Amino acid sequence: MDPKRLQVAYDLMEKWTVGPNAPVPGGAILVGRHGKVIAPRFFGRQGPEADAGPIRRDAMFYMASVTKPVIYIGAMILVERGLLNLSDRVSRYVPEFTGGGKDDVQVIHLFTHTSGLPDELTNNADLRRQHAPLKAFIAGSIKADLLFKPGTRQSYASAGTLIVAEIIQRLSGKSIREFVHREIIDPLGLKSTGLGSQGLVRERIVRATVPDYQVGTDFGWNSTYWQEFGSPTGGLFSTPEDYAVVCALMMGGGRWGGVKLLSPATVRMMTSNRLDDLPDLPEAVRRTQPWGLGWRLNHLGMADSWGDLLDRQVFGHTGSSGNLVWMDPRTQGFCILLTNYLRARAPWRLVHLSNAIAAAFE
């Protein structure tokens, strides 16, 4: 790593997090390569409030949709055990998922966001306002109407991830939270990570800037309800160091330290463009919006690209709470950017940081 170029990213984050009216309340940057990491740097405040204290060095961040790849890792564990086939219709595992074209939805469509399912449910806010349990969100996803014929378009669908979580629950006989902890978090020794905040020290959790519809409610990202909910679509809490283990696992072909969680074959399939496997998907979509199995690949030339110096082999995920994680198979490097500002309000900030960090790899 070129330390001077890496310092550019640190200086940008420092500039954006200084002062009570800083555009980014707080954040952290961690960069690693070949399974090793540079110590994380922390910036700004523990919350968006003007009087919030300095960010803790043991801060745990709300990972939002960076949760999703962990859920898909869990599903791929079941594939390796011969319990789940991606080419099967979803209705084989969830028989009530039928009608309105849903009989044609394959499991792989859920992994690649090509199922036709919506992102959020139409009654998402009402369910949260009622403090509804996870099963209500899953039931709504199963009943949801398709927006298009499966495999013909791509549209990011959190509802699809909820159905994957339900498939995991039915095949394993465990709740999604228990499965993720037993099969992923505990074997990897992640002591500061949880699907849901139960068992974590709440004071360590970085308070997020919430979307407008959550302001003044008791169901927002910072509420006890949502933090303990443990949504498979966005309920993970973690530290930069802990999530670096997930990155090192993927960079290591499914192995980290003495733990082998996935096979190299699984990692290759998860991190290469699986849209090429879908015959009815337009060529332009396959080429410019590549997805692996649960992991997204960089969308060069698109508005949601992660950076100008990252090619289409780079994989990772973003989170609406202001997070971006990516891994580069060519350099064996990875980047973890965690913040507590709303990414949608200025997605270019993470891209600027990403460009500076990508330039630091020799």
Residue frames as qw, qx, qy, qz and C-alpha x, y, z in Angstrom:
[[0.000, 0.888, 0.460, 0.000, 0.00, 0.00, 0.00],
 [0.352, 0.424, -0.032, 0.834, 1.14, 3.51, -0.79],
 [0.292, -0.518, -0.595, 0.541, 0.70, 5.34, 2.55],
 [0.018, -0.241, 0.041, 0.969, 0.56, 8.80, 0.95],
 [0.325, -0.160, -0.600, -0.714, -2.28, 7.82, -1.36],
 [0.419, -0.450, -0.785, 0.067, -4.12, 6.09, 1.47],
 [0.210, -0.354, -0.391, 0.823, -3.77, 9.25, 3.53],
 [0.169, -0.098, -0.350, -0.916, -5.85, 11.04, 0.88],
 [0.493, -0.423, -0.688, -0.324, -8.84, 8.93, 1.90],
 [0.462, -0.443, -0.573, 0.512, -8.21, 9.53, 5.60],
 [0.125, -0.163, -0.065, 0.977, -7.96, 13.30, 4.98],
 [0.306, -0.270, -0.513, -0.755, -11.24, 13.31, 3.03],
 [0.542, -0.503, -0.672, -0.047, -13.09, 11.52, 5.80],
 [0.395, -0.342, -0.399, 0.753, -11.52, 13.81, 8.40],
 [0.024, -0.025, -0.158, -0.987, -12.67, 16.89, 6.48],
 [0.430, -0.334, -0.575, -0.610, -16.22, 15.58, 6.13],
 [0.622, -0.477, -0.617, 0.065, -16.60, 14.68, 9.82],
 [0.355, -0.061, -0.356, 0.862, -15.22, 17.82, 11.50],
 [0.176, -0.081, 0.090, -0.977, -17.63, 20.12, 13.33],
 [0.380, 0.245, 0.719, -0.528, -21.24, 19.85, 14.58],
 [0.625, 0.576, 0.113, -0.515, -22.64, 20.51, 11.08],
 [0.137, -0.401, 0.818, 0.389, -20.33, 18.05, 9.34],
 [0.672, 0.211, -0.352, -0.616, -22.01, 16.30, 6.37],
 [0.763, -0.002, -0.646, 0.007, -20.86, 12.93, 7.70],
 [0.592, -0.739, 0.116, -0.299, -21.36, 12.59, 11.48],
 [0.494, -0.582, 0.646, 0.003, -18.89, 9.73, 11.87],
 [0.879, 0.393, -0.209, -0.170, -17.19, 6.86, 10.18],
 [0.639, -0.497, 0.561, 0.174, -14.37, 4.36, 9.92],
 [0.650, 0.623, -0.389, -0.196, -11.98, 3.17, 7.23],
 [0.687, -0.391, 0.607, 0.082, -10.27, -0.20, 7.17],
 [0.635, 0.612, -0.403, -0.243, -8.10, -1.49, 4.34],
 [0.718, -0.367, 0.592, 0.009, -6.62, -4.97, 4.09],
 [0.617, 0.571, -0.480, -0.250, -4.74, -7.27, 1.78],
 [0.571, 0.251, -0.775, 0.099, -3.76, -10.95, 1.78],
 [0.678, -0.456, -0.576, 0.025, -5.75, -11.49, 4.98],
 [0.462, -0.275, -0.348, 0.768, -3.92, -8.74, 6.87],
 [0.004, 0.891, 0.407, 0.201, -5.29, -5.33, 7.77],
 [0.239, 0.344, -0.224, 0.880, -4.08, -1.82, 8.42],
 [0.112, -0.372, -0.697, 0.603, -5.46, -0.70, 11.77],
 [0.072, 0.747, 0.589, 0.300, -8.86, 0.98, 11.27],
 [0.152, 0.053, -0.149, 0.976, -9.13, 4.73, 11.50],
 [0.082, -0.685, -0.715, 0.114, -12.17, 6.29, 13.18],
 [0.131, 0.205, 0.130, 0.961, -13.59, 9.74, 12.52],
 [0.332, -0.417, -0.273, -0.801, -16.25, 12.09, 13.87],
 [0.435, -0.260, 0.451, -0.735, -19.06, 11.39, 16.30],
 [0.166, 0.041, 0.974, -0.147, -20.94, 8.39, 17.65],
 [0.258, 0.617, 0.736, -0.107, -24.25, 9.77, 16.38],
 [0.275, 0.558, 0.391, 0.678, -25.79, 12.45, 14.13],
 [0.304, -0.894, -0.322, 0.072, -26.74, 14.66, 17.09],
 [0.278, 0.840, -0.197, 0.423, -24.73, 17.90, 17.25],
 [0.359, -0.723, 0.473, -0.353, -23.72, 17.15, 20.85],
 [0.994, -0.031, -0.103, -0.017, -22.86, 13.47, 20.27],
 [0.548, -0.692, 0.423, 0.205, -19.59, 12.33, 21.78],
 [0.176, 0.611, -0.696, -0.333, -16.53, 11.28, 19.79],
 [0.885, 0.134, -0.345, -0.282, -16.86, 7.97, 17.99],
 [0.745, -0.503, 0.432, -0.071, -15.71, 5.04, 20.09],
 [0.149, 0.569, -0.774, -0.232, -12.71, 2.99, 19.05],
 [0.202, 0.042, 0.977, -0.053, -14.81, -0.12, 19.67],
 [0.496, 0.310, 0.073, -0.808, -17.76, 1.27, 17.70],
 [0.364, 0.216, 0.893, 0.156, -20.19, -1.17, 16.11],
 [0.220, 0.225, -0.281, -0.907, -21.90, 0.06, 12.96],
 [0.680, 0.392, 0.478, -0.395, -25.37, -0.60, 11.58],
 [0.342, -0.206, 0.731, 0.554, -24.44, -2.48, 8.40],
 [0.575, 0.461, 0.026, -0.676, -27.84, -2.10, 6.64],
 [0.890, 0.375, -0.046, -0.256, -27.80, -4.06, 3.34],
 [0.274, 0.593, -0.751, 0.097, -24.19, -5.15, 3.82],
 [0.623, -0.176, 0.650, -0.398, -26.02, -7.75, 5.91],
 [0.845, 0.344, -0.004, -0.408, -27.35, -9.48, 2.79],
 [0.555, 0.511, -0.656, -0.029, -24.15, -11.23, 1.64],
 [0.169, -0.311, 0.841, -0.409, -23.89, -12.90, 5.05],
 [0.738, 0.158, 0.412, -0.511, -27.38, -14.34, 4.58],
 [0.788, 0.504, -0.254, -0.246, -26.44, -15.62, 1.14],
 [0.182, 0.501, -0.826, 0.183, -23.28, -17.19, 2.56],
 [0.495, -0.097, 0.721, -0.476, -25.60, -19.07, 4.89],
 [0.821, 0.373, 0.127, -0.413, -27.71, -20.26, 1.97],
 [0.585, 0.591, -0.551, -0.077, -24.60, -21.42, 0.08],
 [0.201, -0.374, 0.851, -0.309, -23.59, -23.48, 3.11],
 [0.716, 0.167, 0.541, -0.408, -26.86, -25.37, 2.59],
 [0.719, 0.592, -0.253, -0.262, -26.08, -25.73, -1.12],
 [0.226, 0.568, -0.785, 0.103, -22.75, -27.35, -0.21],
 [0.366, -0.152, 0.831, -0.389, -24.55, -29.74, 2.14],
 [0.097, -0.110, -0.897, -0.418, -26.83, -30.91, -0.65],
 [0.077, 0.494, 0.738, -0.453, -29.95, -29.37, 0.84],
 [0.271, 0.788, 0.191, -0.518, -30.60, -26.53, -1.62],
 [0.557, 0.224, 0.543, 0.587, -30.44, -26.24, -5.42],
 [0.007, 0.461, -0.016, -0.887, -30.25, -22.79, -6.99],
 [0.166, 0.032, -0.671, -0.722, -31.87, -24.04, -10.20],
 [0.062, -0.434, -0.893, 0.104, -34.98, -25.23, -8.36],
 [0.207, -0.652, -0.339, -0.646, -38.19, -23.28, -8.30],
 [0.106, -0.339, 0.507, -0.785, -38.66, -21.38, -5.07],
 [0.748, -0.212, -0.044, -0.627, -42.00, -23.16, -4.66],
 [0.765, 0.053, -0.635, 0.092, -40.18, -26.43, -4.00],
 [0.393, 0.010, -0.613, 0.685, -38.99, -24.97, -0.68],
 [0.195, 0.239, 0.394, -0.866, -41.86, -22.51, -0.06],
 [0.186, 0.349, 0.878, 0.268, -44.96, -24.20, -1.56],
 [0.102, 0.803, 0.506, -0.299, -47.20, -21.19, -0.93],
 [0.066, -0.602, 0.298, 0.738, -44.96, -19.06, -3.18],
 [0.324, 0.252, 0.826, 0.386, -47.12, -19.51, -6.25],
 [0.229, 0.807, 0.542, -0.052, -49.46, -17.73, -8.66],
 [0.118, 0.973, 0.008, -0.199, -49.00, -14.59, -10.70],
 [0.605, 0.699, -0.349, 0.153, -45.91, -15.93, -12.44],
 [0.360, -0.718, 0.550, -0.226, -44.16, -16.88, -9.21],
 [0.959, -0.024, 0.281, -0.024, -44.10, -20.55, -10.21],
 [0.761, 0.566, -0.068, 0.309, -41.29, -19.60, -12.62],
 [0.117, -0.885, 0.378, -0.246, -39.09, -17.93, -10.00],
 [0.867, 0.078, -0.412, 0.270, -35.94, -19.97, -9.38],
 [0.649, -0.664, -0.124, 0.351, -33.78, -19.71, -6.28],
 [0.579, 0.000, 0.171, 0.797, -30.98, -18.18, -8.35],
 [0.053, 0.704, 0.336, 0.623, -33.30, -15.31, -9.24],
 [0.517, -0.834, -0.193, -0.010, -33.45, -14.44, -5.53],
 [0.719, -0.385, 0.101, 0.570, -29.65, -14.40, -5.34],
 [0.429, 0.101, 0.356, 0.824, -29.21, -12.17, -8.40],
 [0.149, 0.513, 0.285, -0.796, -32.14, -9.78, -7.88],
 [0.209, 0.123, -0.626, -0.741, -33.83, -10.92, -11.07],
 [0.093, 0.276, 0.938, -0.188, -36.95, -12.47, -9.50],
 [0.149, -0.508, -0.496, -0.688, -39.36, -9.62, -10.22],
 [0.450, -0.646, -0.562, 0.256, -40.08, -9.17, -6.51],
 [0.009, -0.936, -0.032, -0.349, -40.20, -5.63, -5.08],
 [0.344, 0.406, -0.553, 0.641, -37.54, -4.13, -2.87],
 [0.133, -0.004, 0.654, -0.745, -39.56, -2.99, 0.14],
 [0.016, 0.499, 0.866, 0.031, -43.12, -4.16, 0.78],
 [0.059, -0.597, -0.324, -0.731, -45.85, -1.60, 0.13],
 [0.575, -0.748, -0.182, -0.278, -46.83, -1.74, 3.81],
 [0.672, 0.173, -0.453, 0.560, -43.22, -1.71, 5.06],
 [0.002, 0.389, -0.322, 0.863, -43.64, 1.42, 7.19],
 [0.701, -0.388, -0.064, -0.596, -46.93, 0.17, 8.67],
 [0.901, -0.113, -0.406, 0.103, -45.37, -3.15, 9.65],
 [0.480, 0.205, -0.441, 0.730, -42.51, -1.37, 11.37],
 [0.281, -0.434, 0.135, -0.845, -44.93, 1.04, 13.06],
 [0.845, -0.324, -0.153, -0.397, -46.75, -2.00, 14.47],
 [0.264, -0.589, 0.751, -0.139, -43.45, -3.53, 15.63],
 [0.934, 0.173, -0.086, -0.300, -44.35, -6.56, 13.53],
 [0.702, -0.410, 0.558, 0.168, -42.21, -9.70, 13.85],
 [0.070, -0.425, 0.721, 0.543, -39.98, -11.08, 11.09],
 [0.316, 0.246, 0.909, 0.118, -42.59, -13.65, 10.06],
 [0.332, 0.771, 0.398, -0.369, -44.95, -10.84, 9.03],
 [0.139, 0.744, -0.400, -0.517, -42.36, -9.39, 6.65],
 [0.178, -0.192, 0.917, 0.302, -41.63, -12.85, 5.24],
 [0.369, 0.490, 0.778, -0.134, -45.34, -13.56, 4.77],
 [0.299, 0.826, 0.097, -0.467, -45.72, -10.26, 2.93],
 [0.013, 0.583, -0.657, -0.478, -42.79, -11.10, 0.66],
 [0.295, 0.082, 0.942, 0.139, -44.27, -14.50, -0.18],
 [0.331, 0.672, 0.635, -0.189, -47.59, -12.86, -1.12],
 [0.010, 0.674, -0.151, -0.723, -46.04, -9.93, -3.00],
 [0.733, 0.633, 0.235, -0.079, -46.88, -9.50, -6.69],
 [0.671, -0.064, 0.347, 0.652, -44.07, -9.71, -9.22],
 [0.103, 0.770, -0.040, -0.628, -43.09, -6.53, -11.03],
 [0.479, 0.594, -0.493, -0.418, -41.85, -8.39, -14.13],
 [0.972, 0.106, -0.183, -0.102, -41.30, -11.87, -15.53],
 [0.698, -0.601, 0.342, 0.186, -38.51, -13.64, -13.62],
 [0.715, -0.134, 0.473, 0.498, -35.11, -13.61, -15.29],
 [0.467, 0.673, 0.394, 0.418, -35.91, -10.88, -17.82],
 [0.047, 0.858, -0.094, 0.502, -34.83, -7.80, -15.84],
 [0.567, -0.098, -0.563, 0.593, -32.83, -6.91, -12.78],
 [0.267, -0.716, -0.041, -0.644, -34.27, -4.92, -9.91],
 [0.172, 0.264, -0.745, 0.587, -32.83, -4.88, -6.40],
 [0.673, -0.392, -0.390, -0.492, -35.25, -6.79, -4.18],
 [0.156, -0.390, 0.712, -0.563, -34.96, -6.99, -0.42],
 [0.824, -0.045, 0.181, -0.534, -38.12, -9.11, -0.48],
 [0.840, 0.317, -0.438, -0.048, -36.12, -11.80, -2.28],
 [0.255, 0.415, -0.725, 0.486, -33.57, -11.89, 0.53],
 [0.549, -0.230, 0.457, -0.661, -36.38, -12.36, 3.04],
 [0.933, 0.124, -0.079, -0.329, -37.53, -15.43, 1.13],
 [0.616, 0.416, -0.622, 0.246, -33.96, -16.79, 1.07],
 [0.137, -0.375, 0.663, -0.633, -33.91, -16.37, 4.86],
 [0.788, -0.064, 0.243, -0.563, -37.19, -18.29, 5.07],
 [0.868, 0.293, -0.391, -0.081, -35.75, -21.10, 2.95],
 [0.306, 0.429, -0.713, 0.463, -32.79, -21.28, 5.34],
 [0.447, -0.265, 0.525, -0.674, -35.15, -21.44, 8.32],
 [0.895, 0.074, 0.029, -0.439, -37.24, -24.23, 6.80],
 [0.805, 0.355, -0.470, 0.073, -34.28, -26.33, 5.70],
 [0.306, 0.391, -0.671, 0.551, -32.26, -25.89, 8.90],
 [0.572, -0.554, -0.605, -0.012, -35.07, -25.90, 11.44],
 [0.444, -0.383, -0.298, 0.753, -33.44, -22.87, 13.09],
 [0.119, 0.938, 0.213, -0.248, -34.32, -19.18, 13.15],
 [0.611, 0.693, -0.059, 0.378, -32.26, -17.14, 10.72],
 [0.177, -0.866, 0.360, -0.298, -30.57, -15.41, 13.64],
 [0.788, -0.420, 0.449, -0.030, -29.59, -18.70, 15.28],
 [0.891, 0.336, 0.203, 0.229, -28.40, -20.16, 11.98],
 [0.394, 0.829, -0.171, 0.359, -26.21, -17.16, 11.13],
 [0.360, -0.782, 0.444, -0.249, -24.67, -17.14, 14.59],
 [0.858, -0.251, 0.448, -0.011, -24.02, -20.89, 14.74],
 [0.851, 0.339, 0.309, 0.256, -22.81, -21.34, 11.18],
 [0.489, 0.699, 0.019, 0.521, -20.99, -18.08, 10.43],
 [0.158, -0.870, 0.193, -0.425, -20.47, -15.63, 13.30],
 [0.753, -0.578, 0.303, -0.086, -19.38, -18.10, 15.98],
 [0.926, 0.094, 0.166, 0.325, -17.06, -20.26, 13.81],
 [0.491, 0.652, -0.032, 0.577, -15.30, -17.11, 12.59],
 [0.542, -0.332, -0.413, 0.652, -14.92, -15.84, 16.15],
 [0.052, 0.512, 0.175, 0.839, -16.70, -12.55, 15.52],
 [0.313, -0.372, -0.687, 0.540, -17.22, -11.27, 19.04],
 [0.057, 0.434, 0.193, -0.878, -18.55, -7.83, 18.05],
 [0.291, 0.047, -0.592, -0.750, -21.01, -8.90, 15.36],
 [0.286, 0.252, 0.846, -0.372, -24.65, -9.86, 15.62],
 [0.155, -0.350, -0.651, -0.655, -27.75, -10.28, 13.49],
 [0.494, -0.757, -0.328, -0.274, -29.74, -8.10, 15.81],
 [0.080, 0.702, -0.422, 0.568, -28.26, -6.29, 18.80],
 [0.844, -0.494, -0.026, -0.207, -29.09, -8.89, 21.46],
 [0.900, -0.246, 0.000, 0.359, -26.02, -9.59, 23.56],
 [0.521, 0.420, -0.004, 0.743, -24.15, -6.56, 22.24],
 [0.280, -0.482, -0.349, 0.753, -23.28, -3.50, 24.33],
 [0.281, 0.814, 0.491, 0.130, -25.78, -0.95, 23.02],
 [0.170, -0.908, 0.066, 0.376, -23.57, 2.01, 23.93],
 [0.454, -0.320, 0.593, 0.583, -21.04, 0.77, 21.36],
 [0.453, 0.528, 0.663, 0.277, -23.58, 0.96, 18.51],
 [0.137, -0.112, 0.190, 0.966, -23.12, 3.98, 16.26],
 [0.344, 0.618, 0.540, -0.457, -26.38, 5.90, 15.90],
 [0.392, 0.247, 0.618, 0.635, -27.36, 6.30, 12.27],
 [0.255, 0.252, -0.066, -0.931, -28.90, 9.19, 10.37],
 [0.403, 0.317, 0.850, -0.119, -32.39, 7.89, 9.58],
 [0.081, 0.343, 0.623, 0.699, -34.59, 8.35, 6.49],
 [0.245, -0.226, 0.033, -0.942, -37.32, 10.97, 6.72],
 [0.688, -0.316, -0.432, -0.490, -40.13, 8.43, 7.29],
 [0.716, -0.234, -0.584, 0.302, -38.35, 7.19, 10.44],
 [0.156, 0.321, -0.310, 0.881, -37.76, 10.60, 12.05],
 [0.396, -0.264, 0.302, -0.826, -39.55, 10.88, 15.40],
 [0.852, -0.107, -0.338, -0.386, -40.74, 7.26, 15.39],
 [0.592, -0.512, 0.590, -0.197, -40.07, 4.31, 17.67],
 [0.927, 0.166, 0.336, 0.032, -39.24, 1.96, 14.78],
 [0.402, 0.860, -0.313, -0.039, -36.26, 3.69, 13.14],
 [0.760, 0.357, -0.481, 0.252, -32.80, 2.24, 12.75],
 [0.145, 0.429, -0.596, 0.663, -31.78, 3.55, 16.19],
 [0.694, -0.373, 0.088, -0.610, -34.81, 2.14, 18.02],
 [0.415, -0.310, 0.827, -0.218, -34.62, -0.86, 20.31],
 [0.814, 0.323, 0.363, -0.319, -37.28, -2.57, 18.17],
 [0.722, 0.658, -0.194, -0.092, -35.34, -2.39, 14.95],
 [0.080, 0.686, -0.711, 0.133, -31.92, -3.01, 16.45],
 [0.474, -0.206, 0.817, -0.256, -33.15, -6.21, 18.10],
 [0.795, 0.394, 0.089, -0.452, -35.22, -7.21, 15.07],
 [0.472, -0.347, 0.748, 0.312, -32.24, -8.65, 13.22],
 [0.709, 0.586, 0.096, -0.380, -33.62, -8.26, 9.72],
 [0.788, 0.006, 0.479, 0.387, -31.96, -10.56, 7.16],
 [0.489, 0.739, 0.265, 0.381, -32.12, -7.67, 4.70],
 [0.243, 0.651, -0.200, 0.691, -30.36, -5.20, 6.97],
 [0.654, -0.707, -0.061, -0.262, -30.04, -6.08, 10.63],
 [0.851, -0.019, -0.250, 0.462, -26.36, -6.89, 11.11],
 [0.217, -0.955, 0.193, -0.057, -24.16, -4.91, 13.49],
 [0.912, 0.044, -0.029, 0.408, -20.40, -5.21, 13.22],
 [0.311, -0.817, 0.223, 0.432, -17.03, -3.54, 13.58],
 [0.480, 0.748, -0.403, -0.220, -14.56, -2.85, 10.78],
 [0.099, -0.496, 0.861, -0.040, -12.24, -5.50, 12.21],
 [0.599, 0.104, 0.753, -0.252, -14.96, -8.17, 12.38],
 [0.716, 0.619, 0.179, -0.269, -16.27, -7.55, 8.88],
 [0.202, 0.733, -0.620, -0.194, -12.67, -7.67, 7.65],
 [0.423, -0.196, 0.883, -0.057, -12.75, -11.34, 8.61],
 [0.689, 0.501, 0.473, -0.225, -15.67, -11.87, 6.22],
 [0.449, 0.827, -0.261, -0.216, -13.65, -10.14, 3.49],
 [0.089, -0.589, 0.801, 0.058, -10.56, -12.22, 4.27],
 [0.637, 0.085, 0.747, -0.168, -12.71, -15.35, 4.15],
 [0.691, 0.663, 0.227, -0.179, -13.92, -14.53, 0.65],
 [0.281, 0.833, -0.465, -0.106, -10.44, -13.52, -0.51],
 [0.245, -0.471, 0.844, -0.071, -9.09, -16.76, 0.96],
 [0.446, 0.088, -0.794, -0.403, -11.34, -19.04, -1.06],
 [0.739, -0.416, -0.352, -0.396, -13.70, -19.71, 1.84],
 [0.794, -0.252, -0.400, 0.384, -11.00, -20.25, 4.45],
 [0.031, -0.831, 0.228, -0.507, -9.83, -17.94, 7.20],
 [0.353, -0.573, 0.654, -0.345, -7.31, -18.98, 9.79],
 [0.116, -0.136, 0.983, -0.030, -8.11, -22.54, 10.72],
 [0.511, 0.405, 0.575, -0.495, -11.75, -22.26, 9.68],
 [0.014, 0.002, 0.732, 0.681, -13.03, -23.49, 6.32],
 [0.403, 0.357, 0.472, -0.698, -16.52, -22.11, 5.94],
 [0.710, 0.595, 0.075, -0.369, -16.96, -22.39, 2.15],
 [0.803, 0.051, 0.436, 0.404, -15.31, -24.28, -0.67],
 [0.184, -0.373, 0.361, 0.835, -13.25, -22.45, -3.33],
 [0.080, 0.329, 0.781, 0.525, -15.88, -23.53, -5.90],
 [0.116, -0.783, -0.597, 0.131, -18.60, -21.78, -3.89],
 [0.231, -0.690, -0.002, 0.686, -16.56, -18.60, -3.57],
 [0.202, -0.085, 0.595, 0.773, -15.88, -18.56, -7.32],
 [0.011, -0.536, -0.758, -0.370, -19.59, -18.82, -8.10],
 [0.214, -0.801, -0.455, 0.327, -20.57, -16.22, -5.49],
 [0.232, -0.729, 0.105, 0.635, -18.07, -13.68, -6.78],
 [0.197, -0.068, 0.648, 0.732, -18.38, -14.02, -10.57],
 [0.403, 0.179, -0.090, -0.893, -21.10, -12.67, -12.85],
 [0.299, 0.185, 0.932, -0.091, -23.98, -15.14, -12.66],
 [0.483, 0.576, 0.167, -0.638, -26.21, -13.00, -14.86],
 [0.266, 0.445, -0.711, -0.476, -24.52, -14.75, -17.79],
 [0.100, 0.049, 0.992, -0.061, -26.40, -17.89, -16.68],
 [0.364, 0.525, 0.568, -0.519, -29.82, -16.30, -17.32],
 [0.406, 0.207, 0.673, 0.583, -30.80, -16.72, -20.99],
 [0.104, 0.780, 0.558, 0.264, -33.61, -14.14, -21.08],
 [0.310, -0.800, -0.113, 0.502, -31.69, -11.27, -19.52],
 [0.478, 0.876, -0.005, 0.065, -30.69, -8.49, -21.96],
 [0.793, 0.204, -0.150, 0.554, -27.00, -8.42, -22.84],
 [0.111, 0.683, -0.148, 0.707, -26.65, -4.78, -21.73],
 [0.661, -0.651, 0.097, -0.360, -27.85, -5.68, -18.23],
 [0.963, -0.151, -0.041, 0.220, -25.50, -8.67, -17.96],
 [0.656, 0.388, -0.102, 0.640, -22.58, -6.53, -19.05],
 [0.081, 0.578, -0.151, 0.798, -23.14, -3.35, -17.06],
 [0.562, -0.519, 0.227, -0.603, -24.95, -4.55, -13.91],
 [0.622, 0.157, -0.766, 0.044, -23.15, -7.78, -12.97],
 [0.647, -0.514, 0.313, -0.468, -24.15, -9.74, -9.89],
 [0.227, 0.253, -0.935, 0.102, -22.68, -12.81, -8.29],
 [0.555, -0.426, -0.703, -0.125, -24.59, -15.00, -5.84],
 [0.498, -0.754, -0.375, 0.209, -25.54, -12.51, -3.14],
 [0.405, -0.512, 0.120, 0.748, -22.49, -10.33, -3.76],
 [0.461, 0.865, 0.156, -0.124, -22.75, -7.49, -6.23],
 [0.685, 0.036, 0.225, 0.692, -20.00, -6.74, -8.71],
 [0.104, -0.513, -0.002, 0.852, -18.94, -3.20, -9.59],
 [0.477, 0.707, 0.521, 0.024, -21.22, -1.51, -12.14],
 [0.361, -0.267, 0.276, 0.850, -18.76, 0.38, -14.32],
 [0.006, 0.176, 0.498, 0.849, -20.32, 3.18, -16.34],
 [0.343, -0.631, -0.647, -0.255, -23.46, 3.18, -14.20],
 [0.210, -0.748, 0.091, -0.623, -24.60, 5.75, -11.65],
 [0.795, -0.562, 0.120, -0.194, -24.23, 3.19, -8.86],
 [0.764, 0.369, -0.396, 0.351, -20.58, 2.38, -9.66],
 [0.704, -0.653, -0.130, 0.247, -18.35, 2.11, -6.59],
 [0.351, -0.735, 0.301, 0.495, -15.36, 3.70, -8.26],
 [0.575, 0.760, -0.196, -0.229, -13.58, 4.55, -11.46],
 [0.137, 0.635, -0.760, 0.021, -10.50, 2.46, -10.62],
 [0.520, -0.097, 0.807, -0.262, -12.37, -0.76, -9.79],
 [0.295, 0.150, -0.731, -0.597, -13.14, -3.19, -12.60],
 [0.743, -0.151, -0.236, -0.607, -16.08, -5.55, -12.97],
 [0.692, 0.002, -0.704, 0.158, -14.33, -8.34, -11.06],
 [0.027, 0.188, -0.566, 0.802, -14.47, -6.31, -7.85],
 [0.479, -0.477, -0.675, -0.296, -17.31, -7.54, -5.65],
 [0.122, -0.009, -0.573, 0.811, -18.93, -6.30, -2.47],
 [0.158, -0.687, -0.696, -0.139, -22.06, -4.54, -1.27],
 [0.013, 0.361, -0.127, 0.924, -23.41, -1.18, -0.14],
 [0.224, -0.516, -0.766, 0.312, -25.67, -0.20, 2.73],
 [0.005, 0.791, 0.372, 0.486, -28.19, 2.64, 2.82],
 [0.516, -0.827, -0.147, 0.168, -26.91, 3.76, 6.23],
 [0.101, 0.943, -0.313, -0.045, -23.69, 4.91, 4.53],
 [0.656, -0.428, 0.603, 0.149, -21.56, 1.80, 4.04],
 [0.730, 0.585, -0.302, -0.182, -19.50, 0.33, 1.21],
 [0.644, -0.433, 0.620, 0.115, -17.44, -2.86, 1.29],
 [0.777, 0.567, -0.196, -0.190, -15.50, -4.17, -1.72],
 [0.712, -0.381, 0.546, 0.224, -12.92, -6.85, -2.49],
 [0.491, 0.729, -0.362, -0.310, -10.58, -7.07, -5.48],
 [0.975, -0.046, 0.204, 0.078, -9.47, -10.58, -6.55],
 [0.677, 0.630, -0.151, 0.350, -6.61, -9.13, -8.64],
 [0.113, 0.683, -0.453, 0.562, -4.88, -7.31, -5.80],
 [0.592, -0.283, -0.720, 0.225, -6.27, -9.55, -3.02],
 [0.092, 0.061, -0.352, 0.929, -7.17, -6.28, -1.36],
 [0.205, -0.656, -0.710, -0.156, -10.35, -5.16, 0.35],
 [0.031, 0.254, -0.127, 0.958, -11.87, -1.92, 1.58],
 [0.268, -0.603, -0.741, 0.120, -14.40, -1.30, 4.35],
 [0.001, 0.256, -0.036, 0.966, -16.04, 2.13, 4.56],
 [0.296, -0.574, -0.757, 0.095, -18.54, 2.49, 7.39],
 [0.014, 0.199, -0.112, 0.973, -20.36, 5.73, 8.22],
 [0.035, 0.514, 0.777, -0.362, -23.59, 6.98, 9.77],
 [0.256, 0.408, -0.073, -0.874, -24.82, 9.35, 7.04],
 [0.740, 0.432, 0.444, -0.264, -27.54, 8.48, 4.55],
 [0.495, -0.123, 0.619, 0.597, -25.74, 7.18, 1.48],
 [0.359, 0.644, 0.617, 0.274, -28.56, 8.26, -0.88],
 [0.034, -0.959, -0.153, 0.236, -28.03, 11.93, 0.00],
 [0.143, 0.863, -0.451, -0.176, -24.45, 11.95, -1.32],
 [0.982, 0.014, 0.172, 0.076, -23.39, 8.58, -2.77],
 [0.586, 0.715, -0.231, 0.303, -20.40, 10.29, -4.38],
 [0.325, -0.793, 0.456, -0.239, -18.66, 10.62, -1.02],
 [0.841, -0.240, 0.484, 0.009, -18.09, 6.87, -0.77],
 [0.813, 0.525, 0.127, 0.217, -16.98, 6.80, -4.40],
 [0.176, 0.887, -0.330, 0.271, -14.37, 9.51, -3.77],
 [0.555, -0.596, 0.560, -0.153, -13.05, 7.53, -0.81],
 [0.920, 0.113, 0.375, 0.028, -13.11, 4.35, -2.86],
 [0.643, 0.731, -0.086, 0.213, -11.10, 5.92, -5.68],
 [0.070, -0.837, 0.481, -0.253, -8.45, 7.19, -3.27],
 [0.711, -0.383, 0.576, -0.123, -8.14, 3.79, -1.62],
 [0.905, 0.351, 0.229, 0.074, -8.02, 1.88, -4.92],
 [0.453, 0.826, -0.247, 0.229, -5.17, 4.16, -6.02],
 [0.359, -0.744, 0.527, -0.198, -3.20, 3.22, -2.90],
 [0.926, -0.077, 0.370, 0.023, -2.80, -0.43, -3.97],
 [0.029, -0.673, 0.616, 0.408, 0.59, -1.03, -5.56]]
